[in-house]
Amino acid sequence: MTLATTLLTLISLTSYCDSINSQDIEVSLTFKSNIRAIHVVDTDTILFSGSGGFVGVTTNGGESWDTTIVVIDGVTPSFRACSAHNGSLFIASIESPGLILKSNINNRSEFEVKFRDDNTSMFLDAMAFSNSGFGVAMGDPTDGCLTILISHDDGENWKRVPCNMIPEMNEGEAAFAASNGNIAVYEDQIWIATGGKSSRVFHSEYRGLKWEVYDTPLIQGGTMTGAFAIAFRSENEGLIIGGDWENKEVNTGNIAHTSDGGKSWMLCSEGEGPGFRSSIVWQPGHPTHCFAIGSEGVSLSIDSGVSWNMVTDQGFYTGRFTPDGSTLWLAGKGLISKITF
């Protein structure tokens, strides 16, 4: 890249961020719950799940929200994972019992239990559905291996992938329920990012039937280090993001890019990009634009993670785009917000 091209990229990035900063980040909803999972169905339908059993849905683009507190068998679970498929809302609980619940997006008077595991070590971190309809949920290690659940029937039944089909976990390796971002799905492929004393990427080329694992260059070795989120924009190009949660200002070893489907990763923006971030999302309609979201702010790259600029220092846990890329919905401590482009 020439100096002129580099300067043009930086000017373009600054101009783009200034155009975002000129608009207010609109707060759509405030309440007493920490929200680490938000899912955008379309421009009108957005759903979230959070602590204290809170689940919320809007079907009019955030003009009004219908919130519910979920109680199952007298217990109010907390949720850090949610998704939607075929008009149904799916949420996954943290801590034991591990639950995956289903309800109608437009009528949440009842929640059906589609999966339950009373293992005391069960802790579900993230879930997602592919466009073709298979579902995947993941959680911390139990019974000696990463917890991976797969549904091949639109979320009606979930089966755990046997440990003998998954590469062994390293000592101190787990995952973080920070943003519902540990899973990336593109067509039939699945990627799962781990962190802790070891930070790697588990990969299945076809719907969880076979798994491989690849090392990453992210900072690791601590209890709260490594990848917190992963996102793919094609079958080959993806980003992982995280860092050191206990030293959030550190901006080395926290962002990496792959162009070969996750087999190899290269650190980017070393010492120049944002520090710790818990979520990363690609902007639809802008192939090289991605946003890094975390408690220390929201940052934007327009060159696939090479360079970054701060959009806002307001903290959020996670975010998701509308399919047309026109709105970035953000979730955080007690609030749902959005940026409209």
Secondary structure, DSSP 4 states (H G I P E B T S, - for coil): --HHHHHHHHHHHHHHHHHHHTS--EEEEEEEEEEEEEEE-SSS-EEEEEGGGEEEEESSTTSS-EEEE--BTTB---EEEEEEETTEEEEEESSSSEEEEEEETTEEEEEEEEEEE--TT--EEEEEE-TTS-EEEEEEEETTEEEEEEESSTTS--EEPPGGGSPPPPTTEE---SSS-SEEEETTEEEEE-EESS-EEEEESSTTSS-EEEE--S--SSTTEEEEEEEESSSS-EEEEEEETTSTT--SSSEEEESSTTSS-EE-STTTS-S--SEEEE-TT-TT-EEEEETTEEEEESSTTSS-EEEE----SEEEE-TTSSEEEEEEEEEEEEEE-
